[in-house]
Structures are given as structure tokens and as C-alpha cells.
Amino acid sequence: MPYRHRWISGLSLRIFAVNGMALVVLAFGLLYVSRYQQELIEGELDGLERQAQIYAGAIAEAARYSSLITAPQPDMGVMVRDSLSRERTRNMVRRLGETTPNRIRVFNDQGRMIGDSDILGGAGGVIRMQKLPPMKAGGRLEAYERNLVNMFIDLLPSGLRLKPYPAAVFGPMRRRGDPFPDVREALDGRPSSTAWTTNRPGHDIILSTAVPVQHLKQVLGVVYVTRDGTTIAESIRQMKLDIIKLFGIALAITFFLSFYLAAGITRPLKRLARAADAVRRGNRQAEIPDLTARDDEIGDLSQALRDMTAALASRLDTIERFAADVSHELKNPLTSLRSAIETVQLVREKADRDKLMGVIMHDIQRLDRLISDISSASRLDAELGREDLGLVDLRPLLTHLAETYITPIRRLSPDDGPTPVVIDLPAKDEVMIVSGIEGRLGQVFRNLIDNALSFSPSGATVTIRVARDAAARQWKVMVEDQGPGIPEGKLGAIFDRFYSERPEGEAFGRHSGLGLSIAKQIVDAHRGRIYAENILDENGNRKGARFTVALNALA
């Protein structure tokens, strides 16, 4: 699947979403300030009610007067009736109104208003006082900015539901207390406080409280105090504005942190993806960025991709070399076969023709052997990848392998001839366990033994030794022969594909040169090591070769 370029990656979106979700939830939780509003209003109403009670007590003492009235029943005579003096009540309300911004109204026991701090009465008539709205500082730009902020704040959820203030009454009813529920409650002897809403701009909330004016449990009237809730609305507005500012700052910090995280994660991942896609398209010069200096998971991914790409490039180079080697190795017997076939048509003597036919048969057998070995070598990597590693005990493996070389000779001549393969193992109580594939390890040792026997002179012995390298935590299996040894400078080259260094007297083409290469390939797949060295006598002359296979020990 080709690499897809995106303006913003899905991983970046997830980073922004995860970081922003908490802010969104926090914002809605903080902006839902109904509880704060309710507590603020309740506190203001409590203070307003205490103030009204003080006014009611003062009016009950200073504005009360007594009069004699006829009793409802003739036998009861006359009765004393307490009432509020309109003139004294009006004067007290005017004086009390000068000490507070609140509006004070007093209603008598019949619900008629007898005093209002916003109305001044005298011989010349009545004057109604009304507070002017506060002057707005700043120019047109500041006003536009303020209106925009207010509009945004008004869109935020409040959660507070208030009833409309019942002050929009005109005519005779505006001087009565009947439209006001608090006044009606107070006329029944129960104080009442309520928060109202109004449509007047700048006066969103009105607080009202009504307290009965009593003397000896008799309700003489009601003190009705109202206050403009502008300070409450402004306090709530300021709190919302502060929250919006904090939210904006937190949102900006979250955005930049998310951008930083996204840039630190998605950008290097994009670089890795583009480089990997270039490799996929066949650009072998494309280099995976080295991000190991990050010292994190992306750095580990970068290193893994670089190692994988290097391994892939090495494998491709190996395949190319293998194909070139195969072509070269197949071309030699084919050339010989072609020459023999062309020559056989020209030869008249039967002996010469038979000799050429032998050459043709030899080349055919050589081709068959080469093709079989090449097929095995080409399938080896895939087969090693499919097979599972297990626990392999080297003792029975090597013992049975040695017996396959010893037993046939002893059957033919039990008392004649030396033993071709001698095995030297550690004590029986020592466990020789490695991790590997038993069949493949057997193939390695069989190739080494066959190679050693082919180089050993007649009557010589191949020795298998096993030793433990405690420091390296490895078991070392050594196959030693008594042949001519390995030429200097060829100790590493003998493991190359199609390398051939045959002993004297052996017919050409008997071996494909893949045995040691296959052995090295199997050992490398087991994370082991295989190497060769010469066995020297006391004079420093070669008297044989030793092949060592080092495998990681499990026990």
C-alpha cells in the first residue's frame, strides 16, 4: 500500500482530541455556574432581609399610632387600634432611603403603599427619583468589544431560572402591594424573599424582600425592600470572563503542547514512512533516517527499520551474487557438455566416442548435483523461518550421527580397519542442551564430517570433540581431520558459496562447493558461530583442520 500524504495525520488528531477533551469537559463544568449564582443570591437575600427587619422594627416603634374604634359588637364598647402614620412613615422611609441604594416601600395593613424612598412628596407635588445607568467609558471600539464579549457570555449556559419581576403594572395597581407575592406573604405575617429577572438592560436581576411590621403580633404593614442585582450579575459575569480567559490560556497551552507532541511523534513517523515507501518502490539508495538519538520508541523503530533495510539490502546483494555464482557454476558443465556433444559427431573411433560419452554423463551428473544443491540452498532460509526452535540434546544427536559412519564398516569387517569417526564427549552427568532445530544441526555436523572424511587420507580418523565455554555460555562442537589443512588466507573463504578446494586425486565435479556455505547459513540462523582453523604440529606444520561450531547453551 503506497504512502498517503495527509495535511494532518490521524495520530495528530487523536493527540489533539485526547488533550482537548479534558479542557472541554472542564470548561462546561466550570461555566455551569448556577450553584455559584444561587449561593450568591441567597447570601444577598439574607442580608437584604436582615436590613428590612431593622427597618420594620424602627417603623413599628416610630410611625405607629393608636386610635379608638367602635367594637364590632355593642356590648364590647370601644377598642384600641394600632396603625401606621402615613406622614411619619413617609418621612422615615425618605430618611432611611438616603442611607442605602436600596428602594424601600411600606404598605399598610390594607396593602396600600404609604411610603416609597424613590418618591418625594410635598406641597408642590410628587417627584419620582430614578437611578441613571452607569456611564460607559471608552470609545466605539471598546464598546463593540464589550458587546461582543457580553454576547458570548450570554450564550453560555447559566442554569439559573428566575421569574419575571411583577413591576410592569400601571394605573391604580402600581400603588398597591397585591402584584408582589412577597408583600402578600408578609401581610400574612411571614417574611418572604425572592430573586427576579427583568428585561431592562443593565438590570438583569432584582432582589426583593418583604417583612411584616408588627406590634404585639399585630401586622401593621409591610416593609418591601428591593435591590438592583447589577453587582451580582457583574460578579457572575466577571467570574465567567475569568474562566473564559483561563480556558483560553489553557486551550492555547494545550494546543501548543499537542502541536509539539504531534510534531515530535508524527513528523518523524512521516519521515520513516516516506523512506520506507521509497525503499518499497525499489530505491535502494534511500536511507532510513537515523533517529536513535531520541532514545525512545521512535528511535527504536528507526533502528529496527534501518537494521531491516540493511538486512534486506544484504539479502538482495546475496541473491544477486548467488544468481551470478549459479550462472557461472552452471555455465562450466554446460560448456563442457556442449563441447563434448559437438566433438562426438566428429570422432570415428569407438574408444574415443565412449570416452566422450563418459564426459557427457559426468557433466550431466554434475549438473544434477549442482541443481539439487542449489535448490536446497535457495529453500534453506524459508525453511529455517518456518521451523520452530526447540531443546536439542547434543549428546544423543552426535552419538547417533557418529554411529551412522561407524556401524556399516563394522558390519562388513568388524575387526578390520580403524574407526573412521571418533567422538569425545564430556561426562555423562553433564547435560548438553542447546536451542535449535535438531534436523538442521544434524545436517551441519554431517556436512562437516563428510568434508573431513573427504580430505582425510585412507585409514585416518575424524574426531568429534565437545567442550563447554562457561564464560561465553556456549557448547563448542569441534570436528577434526588428519588432512592437509586449509591454505593460508582461505580460513574464511571456504564458507563462501561454490568455493572448492579439493584434495589431490579426487575427481573434478564430485562436490558443488555448497556444503560449508549451507552449514554456516544454518549456524547463523541459530545465532551461533562457525569457524575453521589449522591443527599444527610441534614444528608449526599443518597436520589437519578443525571446524568449530559454537552454540548458545541452555544447560
C-alpha positions in Angstrom: 0.0 0.0 0.0 1.6 3.3 -1.0 2.3 6.1 1.4 -0.5 8.6 1.6 0.3 12.2 2.3 -2.1 14.0 4.7 -2.1 17.6 5.7 -2.8 16.5 9.3 -2.4 12.9 10.4 -4.9 10.8 12.3 -2.4 10.4 15.1 -2.2 14.2 15.4 -6.0 14.5 15.6 -6.1 11.8 18.3 -3.4 13.7 20.3 -5.4 17.0 20.0 -8.7 15.2 20.8 -7.3 13.5 24.0 -5.6 16.6 25.2 -8.6 18.8 24.4 -11.3 16.6 25.8 -10.4 17.3 29.4 -10.5 21.0 28.7 -13.9 20.9 27.0 -15.3 18.9 29.9 -13.7 21.3 32.4 -14.9 24.3 30.6 -18.5 23.2 30.5 -18.3 22.1 34.2 -16.9 25.5 35.3 -19.1 27.6 33.1 -22.2 26.0 34.5 -22.2 28.4 37.5 -25.8 28.1 38.6 -24.7 26.8 42.0 -22.4 29.8 42.5 -25.2 32.1 41.4 -27.7 30.5 43.7 -25.4 30.8 46.7 -24.5 34.4 45.9 -28.2 35.3 45.5 -29.1 33.5 48.8 -26.4 35.4 50.6 -27.6 38.8 49.2 -31.3 38.0 50.1 -30.3 37.1 53.7 -28.6 40.4 54.1 -31.5 42.2 52.5 -34.0 40.5 54.8 -32.0 41.4 57.9 -31.9 45.0 56.7 -35.7 45.0 56.1 -36.3 43.6 59.6 -34.3 46.5 61.1 -36.4 48.9 59.1 -39.6 47.2 60.1 -38.7 47.4 63.8 -37.8 51.1 63.6 -41.0 51.9 61.7 -43.1 49.9 64.2 -41.8 52.0 67.0 -41.6 55.4 65.4 -44.5 55.5 62.9 -47.1 53.7 64.9 -50.1 55.5 66.4 -53.2 54.2 68.4 -56.8 55.2 67.9 -60.1 54.3 69.5 -62.6 52.5 67.3 -66.1 51.1 67.9 -66.1 47.4 68.7 -67.9 45.2 66.2 -70.4 44.2 68.9 -72.2 46.8 71.0 -71.6 45.1 74.4 -67.8 45.4 73.8 -67.7 49.2 73.8 -64.6 50.7 72.1 -61.3 49.2 71.1 -57.7 50.4 70.6 -56.4 50.0 67.1 -52.7 50.4 66.1 -51.9 51.8 62.7 -49.0 53.3 60.8 -49.0 57.1 60.3 -48.7 57.9 56.6 -46.7 61.1 57.3 -44.3 59.7 59.8 -43.8 56.5 57.7 -43.1 58.6 54.6 -40.5 60.7 56.5 -38.8 57.6 57.9 -38.7 55.9 54.5 -37.2 59.1 53.0 -34.5 59.3 55.7 -33.8 55.5 55.5 -33.6 55.7 51.7 -30.8 58.3 52.0 -28.6 55.7 53.7 -28.9 52.9 51.2 -29.1 52.4 47.5 -32.0 50.0 48.0 -35.5 51.0 47.3 -37.8 51.0 50.4 -41.5 50.8 50.2 -44.0 50.5 53.0 -47.6 49.2 52.6 -50.2 49.4 55.3 -52.3 46.5 56.5 -54.7 47.0 53.6 -51.9 46.6 51.0 -51.8 50.3 50.1 -48.4 52.0 49.6 -47.9 54.7 52.2 -44.2 55.3 51.6 -41.6 55.0 48.8 -37.9 56.1 49.0 -37.9 56.8 45.3 -40.8 59.3 45.6 -40.5 62.7 47.2 -43.9 64.3 48.1 -44.6 67.8 49.2 -46.9 70.8 48.7 -45.7 71.3 45.2 -46.4 67.7 44.1 -44.6 64.4 43.8 -41.1 63.8 42.4 -40.1 60.4 41.3 -36.4 59.5 41.5 -34.7 57.0 39.2 -31.1 56.0 39.1 -29.2 56.7 35.9 -27.3 53.8 34.2 -23.6 54.0 34.8 -21.6 55.9 32.2 -19.7 53.6 29.8 -16.1 54.5 29.4 -14.1 54.0 26.2 -14.7 54.6 22.5 -16.7 52.8 19.9 -14.1 50.0 19.5 -14.2 49.3 23.3 -18.0 49.3 23.2 -18.0 46.9 20.3 -15.5 44.6 22.1 -17.6 44.8 25.3 -20.8 44.0 23.5 -19.1 41.1 21.7 -17.8 39.6 25.0 -21.2 40.1 26.6 -22.9 38.4 23.7 -20.6 35.4 24.0 -21.1 35.3 27.8 -24.8 35.4 27.4 -24.6 32.3 25.1 -23.0 30.3 27.9 -25.3 28.1 30.0 -26.4 29.6 33.3 -28.7 27.1 34.7 -30.4 29.7 36.8 -34.2 30.2 36.2 -35.8 33.3 37.7 -39.4 34.5 37.4 -40.0 37.9 35.8 -40.3 40.8 38.1 -44.0 41.8 38.6 -43.4 45.6 38.4 -44.9 46.3 35.0 -48.3 47.4 36.4 -49.8 50.8 35.8 -52.7 52.8 37.0 -54.1 52.4 40.4 -52.5 48.9 40.9 -49.0 50.3 41.0 -49.6 51.8 44.4 -50.8 48.5 45.9 -48.9 45.5 47.1 -51.2 42.9 45.6 -49.0 42.4 42.4 -46.0 41.5 44.6 -46.0 37.9 46.0 -43.6 38.8 48.8 -45.9 41.6 50.0 -48.8 39.2 50.1 -46.8 36.7 52.1 -45.7 39.4 54.6 -49.2 40.7 55.1 -50.0 37.2 56.4 -47.2 37.6 58.9 -44.5 35.6 57.0 -41.3 37.2 55.7 -40.6 36.4 52.1 -37.5 37.0 49.8 -37.3 36.4 46.1 -34.8 36.9 43.2 -36.4 38.2 40.0 -35.3 38.8 36.4 -36.1 41.8 34.3 -35.7 42.8 30.6 -34.2 46.1 31.4 -30.6 46.4 30.0 -28.1 46.5 32.8 -30.6 45.3 35.4 -30.9 41.6 34.8 -31.6 40.6 38.4 -33.8 42.3 41.1 -33.7 41.1 44.7 -36.8 41.7 46.9 -37.7 41.0 50.5 -40.9 41.8 52.4 -41.0 41.8 56.2 -44.2 42.4 58.3 -44.3 45.5 60.5 -45.7 44.1 63.8 -46.7 45.2 67.2 -47.7 42.6 69.7 -48.2 40.1 66.9 -50.5 42.5 65.0 -49.4 43.1 61.4 -49.4 46.9 60.9 -48.0 46.8 57.4 -45.1 45.6 55.3 -41.6 46.9 54.6 -40.8 45.9 51.0 -37.1 46.4 50.1 -35.8 45.8 46.6 -32.2 46.0 45.3 -30.8 46.1 41.8 -28.9 42.9 41.2 -26.4 44.5 38.9 -23.5 43.7 41.3 -24.5 40.1 41.4 -24.8 39.9 37.6 -21.5 41.7 37.2 -19.8 39.4 39.7 -21.1 36.4 37.8 -20.2 37.9 34.5 -16.7 38.7 35.8 -16.3 35.1 37.1 -17.4 33.7 33.7 -15.0 36.1 31.9 -12.1 35.0 34.2 -13.0 31.4 33.4 -13.1 32.1 29.7 -9.6 33.8 30.0 -8.2 30.8 31.9 -9.9 28.5 29.5 -8.3 30.4 26.6 -4.9 30.3 28.2 -5.3 26.6 28.9 -6.6 25.9 25.4 -3.6 27.8 23.9 -1.2 25.8 26.1 -2.9 22.6 25.2 -2.8 23.4 21.5 0.9 24.2 21.6 1.7 21.2 23.7 -0.4 19.0 21.4 1.3 20.5 18.4 4.7 19.9 20.0 3.8 16.3 20.8 2.3 15.8 17.3 5.4 17.3 15.7 7.6 15.1 17.9 5.7 12.0 17.1 4.0 12.3 13.7 6.8 14.2 11.9 9.5 11.6 12.4 7.0 8.8 11.7 6.2 10.5 8.4 9.9 10.7 7.6 10.2 7.0 8.4 7.1 6.1 6.3 8.4 8.1 3.3 11.8 6.5 3.5 10.2 3.0 3.8 7.9 3.8 0.9 10.9 4.8 -1.2 12.6 1.5 -0.4 9.4 -0.3 -1.3 9.4 1.4 -4.7 12.9 0.0 -5.4 15.1 2.9 -4.5 18.0 1.0 -2.9 19.8 4.3 -2.3 17.0 5.5 0.0 18.3 5.8 3.6 16.1 5.3 6.7 16.5 8.4 8.9 18.7 7.7 12.0 16.6 8.8 15.0 18.3 6.7 17.6 19.5 9.9 19.4 15.9 10.4 20.6 16.3 7.4 23.0 12.6 6.5 22.8 10.3 4.1 21.0 10.5 6.0 17.7 14.3 5.8 17.9 13.9 2.1 18.5 11.6 1.9 15.5 14.1 3.8 13.4 16.9 1.5 14.4 14.7 -1.6 13.7 13.8 -0.2 10.2 17.5 0.6 9.5 18.5 -2.9 10.5 15.7 -4.4 8.5 16.6 -2.3 5.4 20.3 -3.2 5.8 19.3 -6.9 6.1 17.1 -6.6 3.1 19.8 -4.9 1.1 22.3 -7.6 2.2 19.8 -10.3 1.2 19.3 -8.7 -2.2 23.1 -8.5 -2.7 23.4 -12.1 -1.6 20.7 -13.1 -4.0 22.4 -11.2 -6.8 25.8 -12.8 -6.0 24.1 -16.2 -5.7 22.5 -15.8 -9.1 25.8 -14.8 -10.6 27.5 -17.7 -8.9 24.8 -20.2 -10.0 25.1 -18.9 -13.6 28.9 -19.3 -13.5 28.7 -22.8 -12.0 26.1 -24.0 -14.4 27.9 -22.5 -17.4 31.0 -24.6 -16.8 29.4 -28.1 -17.1 27.1 -26.8 -19.9 30.1 -25.5 -21.8 31.9 -28.9 -21.3 28.7 -30.7 -22.3 28.3 -28.7 -25.4 31.9 -29.2 -26.4 31.7 -32.9 -25.9 28.5 -33.2 -27.9 30.0 -31.2 -30.8 33.1 -33.3 -30.7 31.3 -36.7 -30.6 29.9 -36.1 -34.0 33.4 -35.8 -35.4 35.0 -38.8 -33.7 35.1 -42.0 -35.6 36.9 -44.3 -33.1 34.6 -46.2 -30.7 37.0 -45.8 -27.8 37.1 -42.1 -28.2 33.4 -41.9 -28.6 32.9 -43.9 -25.4 35.3 -41.6 -23.6 33.3 -38.6 -24.8 30.1 -40.2 -23.7 31.6 -40.7 -20.3 32.4 -37.0 -20.2 28.9 -36.2 -21.2 27.5 -38.5 -18.4 29.8 -36.9 -15.9 28.7 -33.4 -16.8 25.0 -34.4 -16.6 25.6 -35.9 -13.1 27.5 -32.7 -12.1 24.6 -30.6 -13.4 22.1 -32.8 -11.5 24.1 -32.4 -8.3 24.5 -28.7 -8.7 20.8 -28.2 -9.3 19.9 -30.3 -6.3 22.3 -28.5 -4.0 21.3 -25.0 -5.4 17.6 -25.9 -4.8 18.4 -26.9 -1.2 20.4 -23.8 -0.6 17.8 -21.5 -2.0 15.0 -23.0 0.1 17.0 -23.1 3.3 16.2 -19.6 4.5 12.5 -20.0 4.1 12.5 -23.5 5.7 14.5 -22.2 8.7 12.0 -19.4 9.1 9.1 -21.8 9.2 10.6 -24.3 11.6 10.4 -23.7 15.4 13.3 -23.8 17.7 13.3 -26.4 20.4 15.6 -28.0 23.0 18.3 -30.1 21.4 20.5 -32.5 23.5 23.8 -32.7 21.7 24.9 -36.0 23.3 22.4 -38.4 21.6 22.5 -36.3 18.4 26.3 -36.6 18.0 26.3 -40.2 19.2 23.8 -41.4 16.7 25.4 -39.4 13.9 28.8 -41.0 14.6 27.2 -44.4 14.6 25.9 -43.9 11.0 29.6 -43.8 9.9 30.9 -46.5 12.3 28.2 -49.2 12.0 28.4 -50.0 8.3 32.1 -50.6 8.3 32.0 -52.8 11.4 29.3 -54.9 9.8 31.5 -55.6 6.8 34.7 -56.0 8.7 34.2 -56.0 12.5 37.9 -56.5 13.3 39.4 -54.8 10.3 40.2 -51.2 9.7 40.2 -48.2 12.1 37.1 -46.5 13.3 36.5 -43.6 10.9 34.8 -41.3 13.3 35.8 -41.0 17.0 33.6 -39.0 19.4 34.9 -37.4 22.6 32.0 -36.2 24.9 32.1 -34.8 28.4 31.0 -36.8 31.4 27.5 -38.4 31.2 26.2 -36.4 34.1 26.7 -33.1 32.2 23.7 -32.0 30.3 24.4 -30.7 26.8 21.3 -28.7 25.9 21.1 -26.0 23.2 18.2 -24.2 21.5 17.8 -25.2 17.9 16.3 -27.4 15.2 17.6 -30.9 15.6 17.4 -31.9 12.0 19.3 -28.8 10.8 22.0 -29.1 13.4 22.4 -32.8 12.3 22.8 -31.5 8.7 25.6 -29.1 9.9 27.6 -31.8 11.6 27.0 -34.3 8.8 28.4 -31.8 6.3 31.4 -31.2 8.5 32.1 -34.9 8.9 31.7 -35.6 5.2 34.0 -32.7 4.4 36.6 -34.0 7.0 36.4 -37.6 5.6 36.9 -36.4 2.1 40.1 -34.6 3.0 41.5 -37.3 5.3 43.8 -40.0 3.9 42.8 -43.6 3.9 42.9 -45.1 7.3 42.7 -41.7 9.1 40.3 -40.8 11.8 37.9 -37.9 12.2 37.5 -36.8 15.8 34.4 -35.1 17.2 35.1 -33.2 20.5 32.6 -31.3 22.7 33.6 -28.7 25.3 31.8 -26.1 27.3 32.8 -22.5 27.2 31.5 -21.3 30.6 32.5 -17.7 30.1 30.6 -17.4 26.8 27.8 -19.8 28.0 28.2 -21.9 24.9 28.8 -25.5 23.8 31.5 -25.9 21.2 31.5 -28.9 18.9 34.8 -29.4 17.1 35.3 -31.7 14.1 39.0 -32.5 13.5 40.5 -34.3 10.5 44.0 -35.5 9.6 44.1 -34.0 6.1 46.4 -31.4 4.5 44.7 -28.5 6.3 43.5 -25.2 4.9 45.6 -22.9 2.8 46.6 -19.7 4.5 44.2 -16.8 3.7 41.3 -19.2 3.0 40.0 -19.9 6.5 37.1 -17.6 5.9 36.6 -18.0 2.1 35.9 -21.8 2.5 32.4 -20.9 3.7 31.6 -18.9 0.5 29.1 -20.4 -1.9 30.7 -22.6 -4.6 34.1 -22.4 -3.0 36.0 -25.6 -3.9 39.4 -26.6 -2.6 39.5 -30.4 -3.3 42.1 -32.9 -2.2 44.5 -34.4 -4.6 43.2 -37.4 -6.5 39.5 -36.6 -6.2 37.6 -36.4 -9.5 36.5 -33.0 -10.6 32.9 -32.1 -10.0 32.3 -34.5 -7.2 31.2 -31.6 -4.9 29.2 -28.5 -5.6 31.0 -26.3 -3.0 27.8 -25.5 -1.1 28.2 -27.9 1.9 30.1 -25.5 4.2 28.1 -22.5 3.0 24.9 -24.3 4.0 26.4 -25.2 7.3 27.3 -21.6 8.0 23.8 -20.4 7.0 22.2 -22.8 9.4 24.5 -21.9 12.3 23.9 -18.2 11.7 20.2 -18.8 11.9 20.8 -20.4 15.3 22.6 -17.3 16.4 25.8 -19.3 16.7 29.2 -19.2 15.1 31.2 -21.5 12.9 34.9 -21.1 12.0 37.9 -23.1 10.8 41.5 -23.3 11.9 44.5 -25.5 11.2 45.9 -28.1 13.5 49.7 -27.6 13.8 52.4 -30.0 14.9 55.4 -29.0 17.1 57.2 -27.6 14.1 54.3 -25.4 13.0 53.4 -27.6 10.1 49.7 -28.3 9.2 48.6 -31.7 10.1 44.9 -31.3 9.8 41.9 -28.9 10.0 39.5 -28.2 12.8 36.0 -26.9 12.3 34.3 -25.4 15.4 30.5 -24.8 15.9 29.7 -22.6 18.9 26.0 -22.8 20.0 24.3 -21.0 22.9 23.9 -23.3 25.9 20.7 -23.6 27.8 22.0 -26.1 30.3 
